[in-house]
Amino acid sequence: MGELIGAQGVPHMTRFIVAAFGLLSLSAVLINAAQSAPEAKAVAELEALLHVPAANYRRDWVLLGTFSVLADDPSKGAKELHVVYAEPETVDAYRRTGAFPDGSVLVKDVLAAKSERLTTGLASYAETLVGRFVMVKDEGEKHAGKSPLWGDGWGWAFYEGNETEETVTTDYRQNCLGCHEPARSQDLIYVQGYPVLQR
């Protein structure tokens, strides 16, 4: 007995197999999407922890310290000032234990500097906000590997200008770690520039 042929000359069985394969492929796509949706949500929630705080940290937090970054020609003064803040309870905990507790948030304002000769000599001062760098302590590395912004005991993100939620950081190893590596023995933080943390 020959195969039944449809109106367009395609065997009914062949059309059935093609349709079934299409449904299976669609099911696989939907299952993968359903599985990856919670993962994507988890990553988004994790990265939201790194947003610039809504709090008025310059007024209500503790100023840990300031670093000046010299211009390419040091005789011109500083090209940037890095001003770092932390919550009062973070400072208290660090002074008690010598370590940043889990969840500690550090915010660094990166400010373009202007230099001029004043009566005291060549002086550099903050002029415009370049951006903000946010770090969140991840004790026990519980977030490491779940997002490229988390690892080595911290979450890492830089926000350009006045941006507070959309980071330009894509991978902390490539974008951040190089500058902090020399301070690895100090939990990757240049605590020598933060006199308020000294016990």
N, C-alpha and C positions, 0 to 999 in steps of 0.2 A: 504494500500500500504506500503511495507517495505522500510526501509532506503536504499539509494544507498550505496554500499560497495565498497571501493577502492581496489586497487590491493593487498594491504597488510592486508586487512580485517578490516581497520579502517573506520568507517562511515565518509562520506564526511563532514557532518555537524559538527561532533566532531573535525575534523581537522581544519575546518574553525574557530570554536570557540577558539581553542588553539592558532591558528595563530593571531586572533584578540586580544586575551588577551596579547600575546607576544608583539604585536605592541603598545598596550596601555601602557604596562609596560616600554617599551623602550622610549615612548613619555614622560612618567612621569620622567624617569631618565634624559632625555635631557632637559626637562623644569627646573628640579631642578639644573642641572649643569649650565644652562644659567642664572638662578637667582643667584647662588652662585658665579659665575665668577666675576661679578662686585664687590661683597662684598669682595672676596679674593683680588682683585686688589686694592680696597680701603684700606684694612688692610696693604697690601704690601707698598703702597704709604705712609701710615701713619707711618709705622715702618722705612721707608727710611729716615724720618725726624730725626731719632735718630742716624744715622751713624756718625762715627767720622768725624769731618769737614775736608774737603780737604785743607782748609787754613792752613798756617803755624802758628798755634795758639800760639805756644811757643814764636815765634818772634813778631807776630803782635797783639796779644791780650794782655789783662791786666792780670798779675798774681795777683789773689785775695789774696792768702795766702797759707800756707803750714801747715799741721798737721803731727806730727810724731806719729807713733804707736809703743809703746815700745815692746821689745822682751819679751818672757815669763819670762825671768830672767831680770828685769829692769837694773841690773848692767851691762848688755851686750850692752846697748844702744837701738837704735830703730831697729825694724825689717822691717818697711815700712815707706815711706814718701808719703803723699798724697798732690799733688800740683794741685791747682785749677785755671782755667783760664776762662775769659769771654771776650766778645767783648767790645771795648771801649764805644760804645753807650749804652750797658747794664749797665755798671758802671755809666755812666752819668745819665741815667734814674733812677737807684736805689738811687743815691745820691740826686736827686731832689725829689723823691716821697717816698722813703723808701720801695719800692716793685719792684720785677722783672717784667718787662713788658712782655706781651704775646709774645711768640716766642724766649725769651731769651735762649741762649745755654750756659750751663756750662760744661766744660770738666775737669775731674780730672784724672791726671796721677797717677797711683798706681805704686810706684817704690820700689823694694827690696832695703833695706839699708845695708850698710857695716859700721861697727863701729871700731874705733881704737883710741888708745891714742895718741893725738898730744900734742904739747907744751901748748895748751890751755886747755887740759883735754880730757876726753872721747868725741869723736865726731862721729856723724853718718852722712853719706852722701849717695846720691842716687847711686845705682850701675846698676841695670837692670830693664827694664820695665816689670812689671807683667801684666799690662793691662790698659784700659782706661774706665772710667765711664762717660756716657753722660746723661745729663738731659736737657729737653726742657720744658720751661714754657707753660702750657696750661691754660690760664686764662679763667674762665667760664666753665671749664671741658667739652669743646666741643668735645674732643676726648675720654673722659672717656667711658668705656664700649664697645668701638669699637675694642679694642685690649687689651690683658692682660698686655701690656707694658705701658699703659696710665691710670692714675687715681690720685686722690688726688692733682690735679692741675699741674701735671708734666708728661712728658714721661721719661721712665727710661730704660737704657740699659748698660750692661758691655761687653767689648770686650777684650778677652784675648790676651796678647802679642801684636804683631804688627797688629792684625786683625782690620779692620776698618768698615766692613759691616755685618759680621756674628756674631750676639750677642749670648752669652750663657744665657742671661736672658730669662726666659720663662714666668714668672709672677712677676710683680713688688712687689706684696703683699708678696710673699714668698721669693723673692731673694733680695729685696732692702729696703722695708719699715721699717723693724725692726731696722736697723741701724739709720734711719732718724727720727723715731717716737719721740725720746726725744726732737727734735727741731721743733715739730709741731707748737708751738706758733710763730716760726720764718719762717713760710712757708716751714718747713721741711729742712731748710738749716742752717748749723752752721756758721752763719754770724759773730759770735764773733771772729772767726779765720781769718777774712778778713778785715784787717784795712783799706784798700783802699775804702771800702764801708761806712765807718763811716762818718757821716755828721757833 
